[in-house]
Amino acid sequence: MEQLSLNIGEKSEVKVIASSAYQFRVELVKKVGKDDITGLIEVSKYLANKFGKQALLSKTNIHKYFNKDTLPFVARFKGEIIGYIIGVPLEHFKQNSWSHFDVNLGKYNTLYTYAFVMKEKYRRKGGYSKTLKRIYINWAKKQGSKFITGHVQQGISQGFTAQAEVVKIFPMWYGVKTPFEYYRRPLK
């Protein structure tokens, strides 16, 4: 009964953006289906382990992040979901106080990176994370975004392009006791 009320189809509707001979591919999720919900929830546990239960996807909240107004990509290896990245227009967060530190709020030119996660065993292996991030950034450019933003642990954005800037540092971020920085990265 729950599945009927959520109006979830059997199969996800995806567009394959990139694939390799080594059974790795990146897909743009147009509509999430029952066939991928378990895999997405499983991957979200890697975020929840680090950032708490609020990062966990569920059958009831998954459509908040995987829908026509977001930019969700999944990475698959041998058919298994091994990671995902989700971009959401910054304006979606206008009710959140942190978004008001961004001078681009209301300009509809910024994509906020809501989540970027890869299963442990696939990190730093085969370039999967890097490939997923590059495709996300290139697709954001094609969609007209001028900036990508997000929250990362303090110091991480230093590894981004030289043009990336720290907009604001938050000593505590949603219960995580390490400082987080809100960064902005121009897309050129």
Secondary structure, DSSP 8 states (H G I E B T S, - for coil): -HHHHHT--SS-EEEEEEE-TTSEEEEEEEE--HHHHHHHHHHHHHHHHHH-GGG---TTTHHHHSSTTSEEEEEEETTEEEEEEEEEEGGGGTTSGGGGG-TTTTSS-EEEEEEEEE-GGGTTSTTHHHHHHHHHHHHHHHTT--EEEEEEETTGGGGS-TT-EEEEEESSBTTBSS-EEEEEEE--
